[in-house]
Amino acid sequence: MGGWNTADIPDQQGRIYIVTGATSGLGEATARALTAAGAQVIMACRNQIKGQAVAKTMGGNAQVRALDLADLASVRAFADTVERADVLINNAGVMAVPKSATVDGFESQIGTNYLGHFALTGLLLDRISERVVNTSSITHFIGRIDLEDLNWERRAYSRFGAYAQSKLALLLFTYELQRRLELAGSDKLAVAAHPGYAATEISSKTENILEQIVGLGNRLIAQSAEMGALPTLFAATADAEPGAYYGPDWFNWRGNPTRVSSTAASHDEKTARQLWELSERLTGVDFTI
């Protein structure tokens, strides 16, 4: 696909996108590029004040609605406000934070990054006309799904282990969703993307020396949030392949979007089915496909 960039986004007039976590970083860059191309963007944000300030800089094509992925009641309330959308972009997330719990008692990273988005997708799928895009990470390579202890209640907590598990879960979810859509004869797509190493605010919540190290890396190595958003934008607007995974073309770290590979663990269909069933039980959201 060469050096695909925002100039290659097709005209988006008349199309509606939902972007979670659109107040900064990758989400903001994604929403900004989509509105510039003519799309209407629903910015699903926890911080509405910040969201409104950002939306004002995008002209009249962006609107802000409240969504806290760490609270399933908020997820349901947001879903009730949506009449229709063409594409759902599950972008929001937290990274390598100290151990804490969501409102519903889930470990915060699996709860916010994965279970909140799983529930949101299930609640909205009948109103999404074209595709679902999930944002994963190169850290999924070190991820491990523990179906017996998804919420780190018995394991010694690892900030990066929990983050990697959540991003691996998003890939398992993407591939399983695509399989189920195809079995149902649906032409909707499930696609995943990752930003490579992009300088965003997500690494500013770790609350330890790691934050300083990542901050240095952001200045010396990382690409911009605008570049990091390109794989997501490609997955959301271009002729993406069903169940595909897109990332930067330079060793998965930086560059323009291309199709990339993911681990064997992310393609484990048995684990994907079991995770799906567990996720439905934990969230109380049953998918109708």
Secondary structure, 3 states (H helix, E strand, C coil): CCCCCHHHCCCCCCCEEEEECCCCHHHHHHHHHHHHCCCEEEEEECCHHHHHHHHHCCHHHEEEEECCCCCHHHHHHHHHCCCCEEEEEECCCCCCCCCCECCCCCEHHHHHHHHHHHHHHHHHHHHEEEEEEEECCHHHHHCCCCCCCCCCCCCCCCHHHHHHHHHHHHHHHHHHHHHHHHHCCCCCEEEEECCCCECCHHHHHCCCHHHHHHHHHHHHCCECHHHHCHHHHHHHHCCCCCCCEEEEEECCCEEEEEECCCCHHHHCHHHHHHHHHHHHHHHCCCCCC
